[in-house]
């Protein structure tokens, strides 16, 4: 009986030693100690409504993450800005009896995102980031795209936030 108890205790100790989960930001900073300002992006595509969707998704994702506090008074420690450089719709699959009519599309937004430290001017992030989503066309392509736009923007925001939060600067 005693051996069984020691064996269980040893197994539990070995199992618990691998559990090193840390709550809070993954970049080593305390949550909310630095603030971030999200400037409106520029839109270099002919597609309207992208700026609002991307800005809203970025602000929402940064608030949800909690690593940085969102600054709305133009005094953030980090200034995030960018340019939406492309909006693409690619056919994924076609109607079974009509090989020219798409049934599913992949929507992709690509933005060149920059983040600078306000005080030092140091460039913290400077790269193109994409977000995408697949949509099925119902009766109307325009309404399907309009419904998918927040999802695509949210994917872009998740990718940008992950790079900001886990960045090595």
DSSP file (Angstrom, degrees, kcal/mol; ACC not computed):
  #  RESIDUE AA STRUCTURE BP1 BP2  ACC     N-H-->O    O-->H-N    N-H-->O    O-->H-N    TCO  KAPPA ALPHA  PHI   PSI    X-CA   Y-CA   Z-CA
    1    1 A X     >        0   0    0      0, 0.0     4,-2.0     0, 0.0     5,-0.1   0.000 360.0 360.0 360.0 -41.7    0.0    0.0    0.0
    2    2 A X  H  >  +     0   0    0      1,-0.2     4,-2.5     2,-0.2     5,-0.2   0.890 360.0  52.2 -66.9 -38.4    2.8    2.4    0.9
    3    3 A X  H  > S+     0   0    0      2,-0.2     4,-2.6     1,-0.2    -1,-0.2   0.898 108.6  51.3 -62.5 -40.5    4.6    1.6   -2.4
    4    4 A X  H  > S+     0   0    0      2,-0.2     4,-2.3     1,-0.2    -1,-0.2   0.906 110.0  49.1 -63.8 -41.2    1.4    2.4   -4.3
    5    5 A X  H  X S+     0   0    0     -4,-2.0     4,-2.3     2,-0.2    -2,-0.2   0.915 112.5  47.4 -64.8 -43.3    1.0    5.7   -2.5
    6    6 A X  H  X S+     0   0    0     -4,-2.5     4,-2.6     2,-0.2    -2,-0.2   0.886 111.5  51.3 -64.5 -39.3    4.7    6.6   -3.2
    7    7 A X  H  X S+     0   0    0     -4,-2.6     4,-2.3     2,-0.2    -2,-0.2   0.912 111.2  47.3 -64.5 -43.0    4.3    5.7   -6.9
    8    8 A X  H  X S+     0   0    0     -4,-2.3     4,-2.4     2,-0.2    -2,-0.2   0.908 113.0  49.0 -64.4 -41.9    1.1    7.8   -7.2
    9    9 A X  H  X S+     0   0    0     -4,-2.3     4,-2.2     2,-0.2    -2,-0.2   0.913 111.8  48.2 -64.6 -43.1    2.9   10.7   -5.5
   10   10 A X  H  X S+     0   0    0     -4,-2.6     4,-2.2     2,-0.2    -2,-0.2   0.899 112.0  49.8 -64.0 -41.3    6.0   10.4   -7.8
   11   11 A X  H  X S+     0   0    0     -4,-2.3     4,-2.4     1,-0.2    -2,-0.2   0.908 110.7  49.8 -64.3 -42.3    3.7   10.2  -10.9
   12   12 A X  H  X S+     0   0    0     -4,-2.4     4,-2.4     2,-0.2    -2,-0.2   0.901 110.5  49.9 -64.1 -41.0    1.8   13.3   -9.8
   13   13 A X  H  X S+     0   0    0     -4,-2.2     4,-1.4     2,-0.2    -2,-0.2   0.902 112.0  47.2 -65.1 -41.4    5.0   15.3   -9.2
   14   14 A X  H  X S+     0   0    0     -4,-2.2     4,-0.6     1,-0.2    -2,-0.2   0.906 113.9  48.6 -65.8 -41.0    6.4   14.4  -12.6
   15   15 A X  H >< S+     0   0    0     -4,-2.4     3,-0.6     1,-0.2    -2,-0.2   0.884 112.9  46.8 -66.8 -39.0    3.1   15.3  -14.2
   16   16 A X  H >< S+     0   0    0     -4,-2.4     3,-1.2     1,-0.2    -1,-0.2   0.731  97.8  70.8 -76.0 -22.4    2.8   18.6  -12.5
   17   17 A X  H 3< S+     0   0    0     -4,-1.4    -1,-0.2     1,-0.3    -2,-0.2   0.768  96.1  53.3 -67.7 -23.2    6.4   19.6  -13.2
   18   18 A X  T << S+     0   0    0     -3,-0.6     2,-1.3    -4,-0.6    -1,-0.3   0.515  85.1  93.7 -87.4  -5.3    5.6   20.1  -16.9
   19   19 A X    <   +     0   0    0     -3,-1.2     2,-0.2    -4,-0.2    -1,-0.1  -0.705  40.6 150.3 -91.8  90.5    2.7   22.4  -16.2
   20   20 A X        +     0   0    0     -2,-1.3     2,-0.4     2,-0.1    -1,-0.1  -0.472  14.2 161.0-118.8  60.1    4.3   25.9  -16.4
   21   21 A X        -     0   0    0     -2,-0.2     2,-0.5     1,-0.0    -2,-0.0  -0.669  22.0-158.5 -84.3 133.2    1.4   28.0  -17.6
   22   22 A X        -     0   0    0     -2,-0.4     2,-0.2     2,-0.1    -2,-0.1  -0.949   7.7-140.2-116.6 127.3    1.8   31.7  -17.0
   23   23 A X        +     0   0    0     -2,-0.5     2,-0.1     3,-0.0     0, 0.0  -0.525  63.3  29.4 -81.3 151.8   -1.2   34.0  -16.9
   24   24 A X  S    S-     0   0    0     -2,-0.2    -2,-0.1     6,-0.1     6,-0.1  -0.468 104.2  -5.4  99.6-170.9   -0.9   37.5  -18.4
   25   25 A X    >   -     0   0    0      4,-0.3     3,-0.6    -2,-0.1     6,-0.1  -0.214  52.3-143.2 -61.4 147.2    1.0   38.9  -21.4
   26   26 A X  T 3  S+     0   0    0      1,-0.2    -1,-0.1     2,-0.1   140,-0.1   0.466  90.3  71.9 -90.8  -2.5    3.5   36.6  -23.1
   27   27 A X  T 3  S-     0   0    0      2,-0.2    -1,-0.2   138,-0.0     3,-0.1   0.360 111.2-107.1 -96.8   7.3    6.1   39.4  -23.8
   28   28 A X  S <  S+     0   0    0     -3,-0.6     2,-0.2     1,-0.3    -2,-0.1   0.305  82.5 116.1  91.2  -9.9    7.1   39.7  -20.2
   29   29 A X  S    S-     0   0    0      1,-0.1    -4,-0.3    -5,-0.0    -1,-0.3  -0.529  72.2-103.9 -88.5 158.4    5.4   43.1  -19.5
   30   30 A X    >   -     0   0    0     -2,-0.2     3,-1.6     1,-0.1     4,-0.4  -0.585  48.8 -93.2 -77.2 145.3    2.6   43.6  -17.0
   31   31 A X  T 3  S+     0   0    0      1,-0.2    36,-0.2    -2,-0.2    37,-0.2  -0.357 104.3   6.0 -62.6 131.9   -0.8   44.0  -18.6
   32   32 A X  T 3  S+     0   0    0     35,-2.1    -1,-0.2    34,-0.4    36,-0.1   0.494  88.7 117.9  78.9   5.4   -1.8   47.5  -19.3
   33   33 A X  S <  S+     0   0    0     -3,-1.6     2,-0.3    34,-0.4    -2,-0.1   0.830  76.7  42.5 -74.6 -29.4    1.4   49.2  -18.4
   34   34 A X  E    S-a   68   0A   0     33,-0.5    35,-2.3    -4,-0.4     2,-0.3  -0.863  79.5-142.5-113.8 152.2    1.9   50.5  -21.9
   35   35 A X  E     -a   69   0A   0     -2,-0.3    43,-1.9    33,-0.2     2,-0.4  -0.784   5.8-151.5-113.8 157.6   -0.7   52.1  -24.1
   36   36 A X  E     -ab  70  78A   0     33,-2.6    35,-3.1    -2,-0.3     2,-0.5  -0.986   2.0-153.7-130.8 138.6   -1.3   51.8  -27.9
   37   37 A X  E     - b   0  79A   0     41,-3.1    43,-3.4    -2,-0.4     2,-0.7  -0.950   8.9-152.8-111.6 126.2   -2.9   54.3  -30.2
   38   38 A X  E     - b   0  80A   0     -2,-0.5     2,-0.2    33,-0.5    43,-0.2  -0.884  11.6-160.4-103.5 108.9   -4.6   52.9  -33.4
   39   39 A X        -     0   0    0     41,-3.1    43,-0.1    -2,-0.7     2,-0.1  -0.557  34.3 -90.5 -82.2 151.5   -4.6   55.5  -36.2
   40   40 A X        -     0   0    0     -2,-0.2    42,-0.3    41,-0.1    -1,-0.1  -0.378  46.1-124.2 -61.2 137.8   -7.0   55.1  -39.0
   41   41 A X        -     0   0    0     10,-0.3     2,-0.3    40,-0.1    42,-0.2  -0.378  16.7-118.6 -77.8 159.8   -5.5   53.1  -41.9
   42   42 A X  E     -c   83   0A   0     40,-2.1    42,-3.6    -2,-0.1     2,-0.6  -0.757  21.1-139.1 -93.8 149.0   -5.3   54.3  -45.4
   43   43 A X  E     +c   84   0A   0     -2,-0.3    42,-0.1    40,-0.2    68,-0.0  -0.931  24.6 173.4-114.3 111.2   -7.1   52.3  -48.1
   44   44 A X        +     0   0    0     40,-2.5     2,-0.3    -2,-0.6    -1,-0.1   0.189  58.7  87.4 -97.5  14.1   -5.2   51.9  -51.4
   45   45 A X  S    S-     0   0    0      2,-0.2     5,-0.1    39,-0.1    41,-0.1  -0.730  82.7-124.0-109.1 160.8   -7.9   49.5  -52.8
   46   46 A X  S    S+     0   0    0     -2,-0.3     2,-0.5    41,-0.1    -1,-0.1   0.538  81.8 105.5 -78.6  -4.3  -11.1   50.4  -54.7
   47   47 A X    >   -     0   0    0      1,-0.0     3,-0.6    40,-0.0    -2,-0.2  -0.643  64.5-143.4 -80.7 122.7  -13.2   48.5  -52.1
   48   48 A X  T 3  S+     0   0    0     -2,-0.5    -2,-0.0     1,-0.2    -1,-0.0  -0.303  73.7  34.5 -78.1 168.4  -15.1   50.8  -49.7
   49   49 A X  T 3> S+     0   0    0      1,-0.1     4,-1.3    -2,-0.0    -1,-0.2   0.476  79.3 112.8  71.6   7.1  -15.7   50.2  -46.0
   50   50 A X  H <>  +     0   0    0     -3,-0.6     4,-2.7     2,-0.2     5,-0.3   0.886  69.7  57.6 -76.2 -37.5  -12.4   48.5  -45.3
   51   51 A X  H  > S+     0   0    0      1,-0.2     4,-2.6     2,-0.2   -10,-0.3   0.932 108.7  45.1 -59.3 -48.2  -10.9   51.2  -43.1
   52   52 A X  H  > S+     0   0    0      1,-0.2     4,-2.5     2,-0.2     5,-0.2   0.915 114.2  48.6 -63.8 -44.1  -13.8   51.1  -40.6
   53   53 A X  H  X S+     0   0    0     -4,-1.3     4,-2.2     2,-0.2    -1,-0.2   0.920 115.2  43.5 -64.2 -44.3  -13.8   47.3  -40.4
   54   54 A X  H  X S+     0   0    0     -4,-2.7     4,-2.5     2,-0.2     5,-0.2   0.922 115.1  48.4 -69.2 -44.2  -10.1   47.0  -39.9
   55   55 A X  H  X S+     0   0    0     -4,-2.6     4,-2.4    -5,-0.3     5,-0.2   0.925 113.6  47.0 -62.1 -44.9   -9.8   49.8  -37.3
   56   56 A X  H  X S+     0   0    0     -4,-2.5     4,-2.4    -5,-0.2    -1,-0.2   0.924 113.4  48.6 -62.4 -44.7  -12.8   48.5  -35.3
   57   57 A X  H  X S+     0   0    0     -4,-2.2     4,-2.5    -5,-0.2    -2,-0.2   0.891 111.6  49.6 -65.2 -39.6  -11.4   44.9  -35.4
   58   58 A X  H  X S+     0   0    0     -4,-2.5     4,-2.5     2,-0.2     5,-0.2   0.938 112.5  46.4 -64.5 -46.8   -7.9   46.1  -34.3
   59   59 A X  H  X S+     0   0    0     -4,-2.4     4,-2.2     1,-0.2    -2,-0.2   0.922 114.4  48.2 -61.5 -43.5   -9.2   48.1  -31.4
   60   60 A X  H  X S+     0   0    0     -4,-2.4     4,-2.3    -5,-0.2    -1,-0.2   0.919 112.6  47.4 -63.8 -44.1  -11.5   45.3  -30.3
   61   61 A X  H  X S+     0   0    0     -4,-2.5     4,-2.4     2,-0.2    -2,-0.2   0.896 111.5  50.3 -67.1 -40.5   -8.7   42.7  -30.5
   62   62 A X  H  X S+     0   0    0     -4,-2.5     4,-2.1     2,-0.2     6,-0.4   0.896 112.4  47.4 -65.4 -39.3   -6.2   44.9  -28.6
   63   63 A X  H  < S+     0   0    0     -4,-2.2    -2,-0.2    -5,-0.2    -1,-0.2   0.907 112.7  49.4 -65.6 -41.2   -8.8   45.5  -25.8
   64   64 A X  H  < S+     0   0    0     -4,-2.3    -2,-0.2    -5,-0.2    -1,-0.2   0.874 110.1  50.7 -67.0 -37.5   -9.6   41.8  -25.7
   65   65 A X  H  < S-     0   0    0     -4,-2.4    -2,-0.2    -5,-0.2    -1,-0.2   0.932  87.9-160.3 -67.3 -46.0   -5.9   40.8  -25.4
   66   66 A X     <  +     0   0    0     -4,-2.1   -34,-0.4     2,-0.3   -41,-0.1   0.402  55.4 114.7  84.2  -2.5   -5.3   43.3  -22.6
   67   67 A X  S    S+     0   0    0     -5,-0.2   -35,-2.1   -36,-0.2   -33,-0.5   0.932  84.0  29.9 -65.4 -44.0   -1.5   43.5  -23.0
   68   68 A X  E    S-a   34   0A   0     -6,-0.4     2,-0.3   -37,-0.2    -2,-0.3  -0.893  84.9-124.8-113.6 144.2   -1.7   47.1  -24.0
   69   69 A X  E     -a   35   0A   0    -35,-2.3   -33,-2.6    -2,-0.4     2,-0.5  -0.702  32.3-115.5 -84.2 142.7   -4.3   49.6  -22.9
   70   70 A X  E     -a   36   0A   0     -2,-0.3     2,-0.5   -35,-0.2   -33,-0.2  -0.663  27.1-155.7 -83.2 125.0   -6.0   51.3  -25.8
   71   71 A X        +     0   0    0    -35,-3.1   -33,-0.5    -2,-0.5     3,-0.2  -0.884  19.9 173.2-104.5 126.3   -5.4   55.1  -25.9
   72   72 A X        +     0   0    0     -2,-0.5    -1,-0.1     1,-0.1   -35,-0.1   0.312  68.2  73.5-111.9   6.4   -7.9   57.2  -27.7
   73   73 A X  S    S-     0   0    0      0, 0.0    -1,-0.1     0, 0.0   -36,-0.1   0.072 108.5-106.5-109.8  23.5   -6.5   60.6  -26.8
   74   74 A X  S    S+     0   0    0     -3,-0.2    -2,-0.1     1,-0.1   -37,-0.1   0.835  96.0 101.9  58.6  38.0   -3.5   60.5  -29.2
   75   75 A X        +     0   0    0    -39,-0.1   -40,-0.1     3,-0.1    -1,-0.1   0.049  44.0 145.8-134.7  26.7   -0.9   59.9  -26.4
   76   76 A X        -     0   0    0     -5,-0.2   -40,-0.2     1,-0.1    42,-0.1  -0.298  54.1-130.8 -68.5 150.2   -0.2   56.2  -26.7
   77   77 A X  S    S+     0   0    0    -42,-0.4    41,-3.1     1,-0.1     2,-0.4   0.853 100.6  39.0 -64.8 -35.1    3.2   54.8  -26.0
   78   78 A X  E    S-bD  36 117A   0    -43,-1.9   -41,-3.1    39,-0.2     2,-0.6  -0.962  76.6-151.9-119.1 134.4    3.0   52.9  -29.2
   79   79 A X  E     -bD  37 116A   0     37,-2.9    37,-2.1    -2,-0.4     2,-0.5  -0.932  11.4-164.1-110.1 117.7    1.5   54.4  -32.4
   80   80 A X  E     +bD  38 115A   0    -43,-3.4   -41,-3.1    -2,-0.6     2,-0.3  -0.877  20.8 152.2-103.9 127.1    0.0   51.8  -34.8
   81   81 A X  E     + D   0 114A   0     33,-2.7    33,-3.1    -2,-0.5     2,-0.3  -0.919   9.5 160.7-144.3 170.6   -0.8   52.8  -38.3
   82   82 A X  E     - D   0 113A   0    -42,-0.3   -40,-2.1    -2,-0.3     2,-0.4  -0.995  31.7-115.2-176.4 176.6   -1.0   51.1  -41.7
   83   83 A X  E     -cD  42 112A   0     29,-2.0    29,-2.9    -2,-0.3     2,-0.8  -0.998  23.3-133.0-133.5 127.4   -2.2   51.0  -45.2
   84   84 A X  E     +cD  43 111A   0    -42,-3.6   -40,-2.5    -2,-0.4    27,-0.3  -0.731  29.9 176.6 -79.3 114.5   -4.6   48.4  -46.7
   85   85 A X  E     +     0   0A   0     25,-2.0     2,-0.3    -2,-0.8    26,-0.2   0.707  54.8  15.0 -99.7 -22.6   -2.8   47.4  -49.8
   86   86 A X  E     - D   0 110A   0     24,-1.8    24,-2.4   -41,-0.1     2,-0.4  -0.995  42.7-170.2-155.3 150.4   -5.0   44.7  -51.3
   87   87 A X  E     - D   0 109A   0     -2,-0.3     2,-0.4    22,-0.2    22,-0.2  -0.959  26.8-175.8-135.5 113.9   -8.5   43.1  -51.1
   88   88 A X  E     - D   0 108A   0     20,-2.8    20,-2.3    -2,-0.4     2,-0.5  -0.880  21.4-164.5-121.3 146.7   -8.8   39.9  -53.1
   89   89 A X  E     - D   0 107A   0     -2,-0.4     2,-0.4    18,-0.2    18,-0.2  -0.977  17.9-176.7-125.2 114.7  -11.6   37.5  -53.9
   90   90 A X  E     - D   0 106A   0     16,-2.2    16,-2.4    -2,-0.5     2,-0.3  -0.925  27.0-118.7-116.8 138.2  -10.4   34.1  -55.2
   91   91 A X  E     + D   0 105A   0     -2,-0.4    14,-0.3    14,-0.2     3,-0.1  -0.533  30.0 174.6 -72.5 133.4  -12.6   31.3  -56.3
   92   92 A X  E     +     0   0A   0     12,-3.1     2,-0.3     1,-0.4    13,-0.2   0.780  65.1   3.4-105.2 -43.7  -12.3   28.1  -54.3
   93   93 A X  E     - D   0 104A   0     11,-1.1    10,-3.2     0, 0.0    11,-1.4  -0.952  66.0-139.3-142.8 162.6  -14.9   25.9  -55.8
   94   94 A X  E     - D   0 102A   0     -2,-0.3     8,-0.2     8,-0.3     5,-0.1  -0.774  35.6 -80.1-122.6 163.2  -17.5   26.0  -58.6
   95   95 A X  E >   - D   0  98A   0      6,-2.8     3,-0.6     3,-0.7     6,-0.1  -0.296  42.9-121.6 -59.2 145.4  -21.1   25.0  -59.1
   96   96 A X  T 3  S+     0   0    0      1,-0.2     3,-0.1     3,-0.1    -1,-0.1   0.808 109.8  30.8 -64.3 -30.1  -21.4   21.3  -59.9
   97   97 A X  T 3  S+     0   0    0      1,-0.2     2,-0.3     4,-0.1    -1,-0.2   0.391 120.9  52.3-109.4   2.9  -23.0   21.8  -63.3
   98   98 A X  E X   -D   95   0A   0     -3,-0.6     3,-1.1     3,-0.2    -3,-0.7  -0.838  57.8-172.7-141.9  99.9  -21.4   25.1  -64.2
   99   99 A X  E 3  S+     0   0A   0     -2,-0.3    -1,-0.1     1,-0.2    -3,-0.1   0.466  85.3  58.1 -75.8   0.4  -17.6   25.2  -64.0
  100  100 A X  E 3  S+     0   0A   0      1,-0.1     2,-0.7     2,-0.1    -1,-0.2   0.601  90.6  77.2-100.3 -15.6  -17.6   29.0  -64.7
  101  101 A X  E <  S-     0   0A   0     -3,-1.1    -6,-2.8    -6,-0.1    -3,-0.2  -0.857  77.6-137.4-102.2 113.9  -19.8   30.0  -61.7
  102  102 A X  E     -D   94   0A   0     -2,-0.7    -8,-0.3    -8,-0.2     3,-0.1  -0.345  19.5-176.1 -67.6 147.6  -18.0   30.1  -58.4
  103  103 A X  E    S+     0   0A   0    -10,-3.2    34,-2.9     1,-0.3     2,-0.4   0.694  72.3  31.8-108.4 -36.9  -19.7   28.7  -55.3
  104  104 A X  E     -DE  93 136A   0    -11,-1.4   -12,-3.1    32,-0.2   -11,-1.1  -0.960  65.9-170.7-126.8 143.5  -17.1   29.5  -52.7
  105  105 A X  E     -DE  91 135A   0     30,-2.6    30,-2.9    -2,-0.4     2,-0.5  -0.898  18.6-139.1-125.7 156.6  -14.6   32.3  -52.4
  106  106 A X  E     -DE  90 134A   0    -16,-2.4   -16,-2.2    -2,-0.3     2,-0.4  -0.986  19.7-156.0-112.9 120.3  -11.7   33.2  -50.2
  107  107 A X  E     -DE  89 133A   0     26,-3.0    26,-1.9    -2,-0.5     2,-0.4  -0.817  13.6-175.1 -95.2 134.3  -11.6   36.9  -49.2
  108  108 A X  E     -DE  88 132A   0    -20,-2.3   -20,-2.8    -2,-0.4     2,-0.5  -0.996  13.0-167.7-134.6 131.2   -8.2   38.2  -48.2
  109  109 A X  E     -DE  87 131A   0     22,-2.6    22,-2.1    -2,-0.4     2,-0.4  -0.975   8.3-167.1-113.9 130.7   -7.2   41.6  -46.9
  110  110 A X  E     +DE  86 130A   0    -24,-2.4   -25,-2.0    -2,-0.5   -24,-1.8  -0.975   8.4 180.0-118.5 131.5   -3.5   42.5  -46.8
  111  111 A X  E     -DE  84 129A   0     18,-2.8    18,-3.0    -2,-0.4     2,-0.8  -0.988  29.1-133.8-132.0 140.2   -2.3   45.6  -44.9
  112  112 A X  E     -DE  83 128A   0    -29,-2.9   -29,-2.0    -2,-0.4     2,-0.4  -0.849  35.5-165.9 -89.6 113.3    1.2   47.0  -44.4
  113  113 A X  E     -DE  82 127A   0     14,-2.8    14,-2.0    -2,-0.8     2,-0.4  -0.857  11.6-175.2-110.8 134.1    1.2   47.7  -40.6
  114  114 A X  E     -DE  81 126A   0    -33,-3.1   -33,-2.7    -2,-0.4     2,-0.4  -0.975   5.4-170.4-126.4 143.6    3.7   49.8  -38.7
  115  115 A X  E     -DE  80 125A   0     10,-2.3     9,-3.3    -2,-0.4    10,-1.6  -0.996  10.1-175.2-132.4 127.5    4.1   50.3  -35.0
  116  116 A X  E     -DE  79 123A   0    -37,-2.1   -37,-2.9    -2,-0.4     2,-0.5  -0.929  31.3-116.6-123.4 145.6    6.4   53.0  -33.6
  117  117 A X  E  >  -D   78   0A   0      5,-2.5     4,-2.0    -2,-0.4   -39,-0.2  -0.702  27.2-142.9 -73.9 126.5    7.4   53.9  -30.1
  118  118 A X  T  4 S+     0   0    0    -41,-3.1    -1,-0.2    -2,-0.5   -40,-0.1   0.894  92.4  39.4 -62.5 -42.5    6.1   57.4  -29.6
  119  119 A X  T  4 S+     0   0    0    -42,-0.4    -1,-0.2     1,-0.1   -41,-0.1   0.956 127.6  27.8 -77.2 -51.9    9.1   58.7  -27.5
  120  120 A X  T  4 S-     0   0    0      2,-0.1    -2,-0.2     1,-0.0    -1,-0.1   0.732  92.3-134.0 -85.2 -21.4   12.1   57.1  -29.2
  121  121 A X     <  +     0   0    0     -4,-2.0    -3,-0.1     1,-0.3     2,-0.1   0.514  48.1 159.0  79.4   3.8   10.6   56.8  -32.7
  122  122 A X        -     0   0    0      1,-0.1    -5,-2.5    -6,-0.1     2,-0.7  -0.393  45.3-122.0 -65.2 134.0   11.9   53.2  -32.8
  123  123 A X  E     +E  116   0A   0     -7,-0.2    -7,-0.2     1,-0.2     3,-0.1  -0.690  33.9 174.9 -79.2 115.6   10.1   51.1  -35.4
  124  124 A X  E     +     0   0A   0     -9,-3.3     2,-0.4    -2,-0.7    -8,-0.2   0.787  67.9  14.8 -92.9 -32.4    8.6   48.1  -33.5
  125  125 A X  E     +E  115   0A   0    -10,-1.6   -10,-2.3    42,-0.1    -1,-0.3  -0.987  57.5 161.7-147.1 132.1    6.7   46.5  -36.3
  126  126 A X  E     +E  114   0A   0     -2,-0.4     2,-0.3   -12,-0.2   -12,-0.2  -0.664  36.7 103.4-153.0  89.5    6.9   47.0  -40.1
  127  127 A X  E     -E  113   0A   0    -14,-2.0   -14,-2.8    -2,-0.2     2,-0.4  -0.990  67.5 -92.8-161.9 165.8    5.4   44.2  -42.2
  128  128 A X  E     -E  112   0A   0     -2,-0.3     2,-0.4   -16,-0.3   -16,-0.2  -0.724  39.3-170.2 -87.4 135.6    2.5   43.1  -44.3
  129  129 A X  E     -E  111   0A   0    -18,-3.0   -18,-2.8    -2,-0.4     2,-0.3  -0.968   3.2-157.0-127.8 141.2   -0.1   41.2  -42.5
  130  130 A X  E     -E  110   0A   0     -2,-0.4     2,-0.3   -20,-0.2   -20,-0.2  -0.834   9.1-170.1-119.2 156.8   -3.1   39.3  -44.0
  131  131 A X  E     +E  109   0A   0    -22,-2.1   -22,-2.6    -2,-0.3     2,-0.3  -0.988  15.4 176.4-137.9 144.9   -6.4   38.2  -42.9
  132  132 A X  E     -E  108   0A   0     -2,-0.3     2,-0.3   -24,-0.2   -24,-0.2  -0.963  14.2-177.6-147.4 164.3   -8.8   35.8  -44.7
  133  133 A X  E     -E  107   0A   0    -26,-1.9   -26,-3.0    -2,-0.3     2,-0.4  -0.965  24.7-126.0-157.6 149.5  -12.0   34.0  -44.6
  134  134 A X  E     -E  106   0A   0     -2,-0.3     2,-0.4   -28,-0.2   -28,-0.2  -0.823  28.5-170.6 -99.4 139.0  -13.9   31.6  -46.8
  135  135 A X  E     -E  105   0A   0    -30,-2.9   -30,-2.6    -2,-0.4     2,-0.5  -0.956  18.7-138.9-130.5 149.5  -17.5   32.4  -47.9
  136  136 A X  E     -E  104   0A   0     -2,-0.4     2,-0.5   -32,-0.2   -32,-0.2  -0.910  27.4-125.0-103.8 132.4  -20.2   30.5  -49.6
  137  137 A X        +     0   0    0    -34,-2.9     4,-0.1    -2,-0.5    -2,-0.0  -0.639  32.5 176.2 -81.1 125.7  -22.2   32.5  -52.1
  138  138 A X        -     0   0    0     -2,-0.5     3,-0.1     2,-0.4    -1,-0.1   0.411  64.3 -42.8 -93.4-124.9  -25.9   32.4  -51.5
  139  139 A X  S    S+     0   0    0      1,-0.2     2,-0.4     2,-0.0    -2,-0.1   0.716 130.4  36.2 -79.0 -21.4  -28.3   34.4  -53.5
  140  140 A X     >  -     0   0    0      1,-0.1     4,-1.7     2,-0.0    -2,-0.4  -0.968  56.8-160.7-144.1 120.3  -26.2   37.5  -53.6
  141  141 A X  H  > S+     0   0    0     -2,-0.4     4,-2.4     1,-0.2     5,-0.2   0.897  95.0  55.0 -64.6 -41.9  -22.4   37.9  -53.7
  142  142 A X  H  > S+     0   0    0      1,-0.2     4,-2.3     2,-0.2    -1,-0.2   0.906 109.7  45.1 -62.4 -43.1  -22.4   41.5  -52.4
  143  143 A X  H  > S+     0   0    0      2,-0.2     4,-1.9     1,-0.2    -1,-0.2   0.861 111.5  53.2 -70.9 -33.5  -24.4   40.6  -49.2
  144  144 A X  H  X S+     0   0    0     -4,-1.7     4,-1.5     2,-0.2    -2,-0.2   0.908 111.8  45.6 -65.7 -40.9  -22.2   37.5  -48.6
  145  145 A X  H  X S+     0   0    0     -4,-2.4     4,-1.7     2,-0.2    -2,-0.2   0.898 110.5  53.6 -66.6 -40.6  -19.0   39.8  -48.8
  146  146 A X  H  < S+     0   0    0     -4,-2.3     4,-0.5     1,-0.2    -2,-0.2   0.875 111.1  46.3 -62.8 -37.5  -20.6   42.4  -46.6
  147  147 A X  H  < S+     0   0    0     -4,-1.9     4,-0.4     1,-0.2    -1,-0.2   0.811 114.7  47.3 -73.8 -30.3  -21.3   39.7  -44.0
  148  148 A X  H >X S+     0   0    0     -4,-1.5     4,-2.2     1,-0.2     3,-0.5   0.680  89.6  84.4 -85.4 -18.4  -17.8   38.2  -44.2
  149  149 A X  H 3X S+     0   0    0     -4,-1.7     4,-2.6     1,-0.2     5,-0.2   0.888  89.2  49.5 -56.0 -45.4  -15.9   41.6  -44.1
  150  150 A X  H 3> S+     0   0    0     -4,-0.5     4,-2.0    -3,-0.2    -1,-0.2   0.849 110.9  51.9 -63.0 -30.6  -15.9   41.8  -40.2
  151  151 A X  H <> S+     0   0    0     -3,-0.5     4,-1.8    -4,-0.4    -2,-0.2   0.910 111.1  45.9 -70.5 -42.3  -14.6   38.2  -40.1
  152  152 A X  H  X S+     0   0    0     -4,-2.2     4,-2.1     2,-0.2    -2,-0.2   0.915 113.8  49.2 -65.3 -43.6  -11.8   38.9  -42.5
  153  153 A X  H  X S+     0   0    0     -4,-2.6     4,-2.4    -5,-0.2    -2,-0.2   0.880 109.1  52.9 -64.0 -38.0  -10.9   42.1  -40.6
  154  154 A X  H  X S+     0   0    0     -4,-2.0     4,-2.4    -5,-0.2    -1,-0.2   0.868 107.6  51.2 -65.6 -36.7  -10.9   40.2  -37.3
  155  155 A X  H  X S+     0   0    0     -4,-1.8     4,-2.1     2,-0.2    -2,-0.2   0.913 110.8  48.4 -66.2 -42.0   -8.5   37.6  -38.6
  156  156 A X  H  X S+     0   0    0     -4,-2.1     4,-2.4     1,-0.2    -2,-0.2   0.917 111.8  50.2 -60.3 -44.0   -6.2   40.4  -39.8
  157  157 A X  H  X S+     0   0    0     -4,-2.4     4,-2.8     2,-0.2     5,-0.2   0.885 108.6  51.9 -64.6 -39.7   -6.5   42.0  -36.3
  158  158 A X  H  X S+     0   0    0     -4,-2.4     4,-2.2     2,-0.2    -1,-0.2   0.921 111.7  47.0 -61.7 -43.7   -5.7   38.7  -34.6
  159  159 A X  H  X S+     0   0    0     -4,-2.1     4,-1.7     2,-0.2    -2,-0.2   0.908 114.4  46.3 -65.6 -42.2   -2.6   38.3  -36.7
  160  160 A X  H  X S+     0   0    0     -4,-2.4     4,-2.2     2,-0.2    -2,-0.2   0.916 112.8  49.7 -67.0 -43.2   -1.4   41.9  -36.1
  161  161 A X  H  X S+     0   0    0     -4,-2.8     4,-3.0     1,-0.2     5,-0.3   0.893 108.0  53.9 -64.1 -39.9   -2.1   41.7  -32.3
  162  162 A X  H  X S+     0   0    0     -4,-2.2     4,-2.3    -5,-0.2    -1,-0.2   0.908 110.2  47.1 -61.7 -40.8   -0.2   38.5  -32.0
  163  163 A X  H  < S+     0   0    0     -4,-1.7     4,-0.4     2,-0.2    -2,-0.2   0.891 115.0  46.4 -67.8 -38.4    2.8   40.1  -33.7
  164  164 A X  H  < S+     0   0    0     -4,-2.2     3,-0.5     2,-0.2    -2,-0.2   0.926 117.3  41.8 -67.6 -45.4    2.6   43.2  -31.5
  165  165 A X  H  < S+     0   0    0     -4,-3.0    -2,-0.2     1,-0.2    -3,-0.2   0.887 123.0  36.7 -72.7 -40.9    2.1   41.3  -28.2
  166  166 A X  S  < S+     0   0    0     -4,-2.3    -1,-0.2    -5,-0.3    -2,-0.2   0.303  89.0 130.7 -97.2   9.4    4.7   38.6  -28.9
  167  167 A X        -     0   0    0     -3,-0.5     2,-0.9    -4,-0.4    -3,-0.1  -0.194  59.5-127.8 -63.3 154.8    7.2   40.8  -30.7
  168  168 A X              0   0    0      1,-0.2    -1,-0.1   -44,-0.1    -2,-0.1  -0.701 360.0 360.0-106.8  78.9   10.8   40.8  -29.6
  169  169 A X              0   0    0     -2,-0.9    -1,-0.2     0, 0.0    -2,-0.0   0.282 360.0 360.0-128.4 360.0   11.7   44.4  -29.0
